[in-house]
Amino acid sequence: MYRSILVPLDGSTFGEHALPLALSIARRSGAAVRLAHVHVANQLVYAIGMPVGDDALDTPSRESECAYLDGLAQHLSATWGVEVTTDLLDGMPADTLRRCAIETAADLVVMSTHGRGPVSRFWLGSVADTLVRQLPIPVLLARPHQESLDLLDLQGEPILQRVLIPLDGSPLAEDALEYAVGLGETMGAQYTLLQAIDPIVMDYAPVARSAGLDEQLVEEWRAEAQTYLDQVAARLRERSLQVQTSIAVAAPALAILDYARHHGTELIAMATHGRSGVSRLLLGSVADKVVRGACAPVLLHRASA
């Protein structure tokens, strides 16, 4: 399923933390990896969004960036046994990387993201947000966990064997299933389908706040959710996949993060609307909160409808 993986880099060690994950997937699926760096002249950008700079100062910078990419590709290819190519691009990072992904027929983007506030998310964080919202392919977001990174050491190769797939009962959320399975199958993964029952979304908030949840009503919600999850799980088990289900009575983002934290989840896979405003109220806003709070990598795919 994954044959071409695009990894955006900004020249920092922070950005390179996405590489072990991308290379592990590529090694197991036979995919090629493309390292992409967007060159911005002198790192100066006018408010109108056009890069500016002095060519005399810009040429050494470009040469340095080319040398960085080529050297990295050579070492990674030799160590990991994966085909690694490079692209030095010009333009605004988000739009340029989006075009690169489409023009090179990439079917997965793997990149680092801070997942915190607006300042720390400025480069890779804002780029990731744009790519998730605009690309028709999944974006796998990894948050760095260690200060040092040895890209030539295969002992720390990440393996995604415990995969969490949040669902809400809609075909929209199920868009993430195939992409999650595509990653997990190469690593012998076990899958958990999680549905969160949120009383506020169920229009039960006034009573819940004043008198607590009615146990009979909660059980009815649980039974309905379990029936749905069992149907989805059965389809996956027909493909000889290991699947279990879980239900939580809580706000979706909280339920997802809590489950992942307590069950050693190694990948969270979700669908998101990929739009802005009211249309992101459910899946979109939940995905935002999960990306910011999760310790595990998060695979996001813009739902098709």
N, C-alpha and C positions, 0 to 999 in steps of 0.2 A: 504493500500500500504506500509506503514511504520510500521513494526512489531518489528524491533530490531535496536536500535540507539546506536552508539558508540561515546563516548565523551572522547577524549584524554585530559589528564590533566598533568601539569608539577609541581603541588604542590603549585602554586602561585594563588593569588586572581585573577590575570589577566586571567589565564586559566579558572577559575571558572565562568567567565562571560558568558560562553557558556551554563551553566547549566539551567538557567531559560527558555531559548529558547528550549533546548532539552526536558526538563520536561513538558513544555506546550504542545509540539507536542505529547509526549508520553501519557500524560493524556487524550488528545482528541482523539487519534487514538488507544489507548489500547496497545501501544508498550512498550517493556521492554528497560531499559537503562543500558548500560554497561560502567562503568568508567574504563579507562585504563591509567596506568602510567608506563612509561618506566624507570626502574632503571638503572642508569649508575654508576658503582663503583667509589666512591669518586668524582664523577662528572669530572673525568679526562679522556681524550681520546687522544691517540697517533695520529699522523698524518696519520698512516695507517688505522685508523678507528676502532681499537680494544680497548674496555674499559679495564682499568687497575686499581689496587688498592690493599690495604692491607685488608685481610679478617677481621682482628680484628677491623678495622675502618668501614668496609663495613656492618657488621652485624647490628649494631645499626641503621644505616641509612636505611637499608631494613626494619627493624622492625618498624621504625618511619613511613615509607611510607605506610606500610600495615595498621597501626593504623589510619593513615590519611584517606585512602580510605574506610576502614570499617566504621569508625565513620561518614564520609560524607554520605555513602550509607544508613546507618541506619536512620540518621536524614531526609534525602531527601525522602526515601521511606515512612516514617511515616507521613511526612507533605504533600507530593504531592499525596500519594496513588498510586504510580507507583512502579513497580518491578525494583529494582536497584541492579546490581551485580558489582563485581570489578575484575580487573585483574592487577597484578603487573608483568610486563614483563621485560625481559633482552635483550639487544642488542642495535643497533643503532635506534634512535627513529622513523625515517620515515619508514624504511624497516620493523621494528618490528610492528608498528601500521598497516601498509598495510597488513601484514600477519594475524594479529589479526582480522582485518575487514573481510578478506576472510574466515578464518577458523571458525569464529563465525557466519557466514552468516548474517552479518550486512547489512541493506539496506539503511542506512543513517549515515553519519558522521557529527557531529556538534562540532565545535571547534572555539576558539577565534583566531584572527590573528591581528597583528598590521596594516598591509597594508601600511607600510612606507618603509624606506630605508633598505639596506642589514643588518646593525648591529641590528636594532630593530626587524627585521624579523627572526633573526637567528634560534630560536628554533621553536616556533609555526608557524611562517611565512614560514620558509623553509619546515617544515613538511607538512603544508597545501598544499604548491605547489606540493610536491611529491605525496601526496594522490590524489589531483585533477588530476594530469597527469597520474597516474597509476591505480587507482581504477575504476572498472566498475560501481560503485554506486555513487550517488551524494554526494557532500560535502557542508555543509552549514556553511558559515563563518560569524562569528559575531564579530564586533569590540566593545570593551567596551566603554561606554559613561559616566560612573559615577565612582567615586573613591570608594564609599562604596557599598557593596553588601550584602543584607540580603536574603540568600537562603531559609529561612523558612517563608518568607513573600509572600503570594500568591497575595497580592494586586497589585504588580507590574508585574504580569504574562504577558509576551509579547503575543500579538495576531496579527497574520499576516493577516490583512483584505484588504490591498491595495497592490496588487501584480503586478509588472511590468515585462513583458516578452519581451525583445528585439528580433526582428527577422530581417533577412536580405534577405528573399525570398528563402532561401535554405532549403531542408529537414534537413540538418545538424543542423541548428539553431533550428529547430522545435523539436529536441531531448529533449529540456528542458521543453516542454509543459506538458507532463504527470507528471513529477516530481513536477512541480509548482502546477498543479491542485491537485495532491495528498496531498500536504501540505495545500493548500488553502481551499479545500472542508471541512476539519475538523474545519475550523474557519469562514465559511460563507464569503469567500473572494470575492472581485471584482477584475477583471483582466483587465489590459491594455496591448494591443499589440502595441509595438512601432517599427517603422521602420525609420532609419536615412538615408537620402539621402546625400551621401558624394560626392561632385563634383570631388574631387581628384580621388576617386576610380572609378568614372564614366568617367575617361579620359577627363575631361573638365577643368582641372587645368589651362592650359596656358591662355585660354580665360577668365576664372573666375578671374584670377589674374589681367589681363590687362583691361578688360572692364566690369566686373561684370557679373552675371549670366543672361542669356537670359530668360525672364519670361515665354515665351512659352515653352521652353525646360524644365524648372522647373515644369511647370504645367503638362507636359507629364509624367515626372518622378513621380509626385505626384499621377496622375491618375492610373498609373501602380501599384504603391505601395498600393494605397487604394483598388484597385481590389483584390490584393493578401491578404491584411489584412482582408478584408471583407469575403473572402473565409475561412480563418482560423477561424475567429470569428464565422462564421455561424456553423462550426463544433462543436465549444465549446458551443454555445447557444443551440444546439440540446440536450445537456446534462443538460439543465436548469441552466447554469452558467451565471453570469453577466459579460459581456465582452464589453469593448469599445476599440477604436483604436486611434492611434495618429501618426502623421508623422512630422519629423523635418528635416530641411535642415541644416546639420551640420555634423562634424565628429562624428562617432558612440558613442565613449566613452563620449564625451562632451554632446551629446544629451541625453544619458541615465542618466548621473549624474545630468544634469540640470532638466530633467523631475522629477526625484526622489526627488530632493531638493524642488521643487516648488509644488509638489502634495502630499506630506506626504506619499510617498511610504514606505511600511513596509517590503517589500521583493522584491529583484531583482533576477530573475531566468534566467540563461544563459547556453547555451551549449558552450563548448570550445574544441579545437582540442586535447589538452593534450599532444602535442608533442613539439619539440623545433625547433628553427631556422625558416626557411622560412615558414614552415607549420603552424606556430602560427601567421603569419602576420596579418590575419584578426580577426577571432574569438578569437584566443589566446591572442593577444596583447590587444584587446578591453577588454577582461575579466580581464587581469592584471590591466589595468588602472581603471576599475570600482571597483575592490576589494580595490585598494589603495585609491580611492577617495570617495567611498560611505559611507554614515552614516548608511544606512539600511543594514541588513544582506543580503548576496549574496549567492544564491544557484547555484553551478556550477556542471555541469555534462559533463564528457568526451564523446564527440559525438562518435557514434559507427562506423562511416565510414568517 
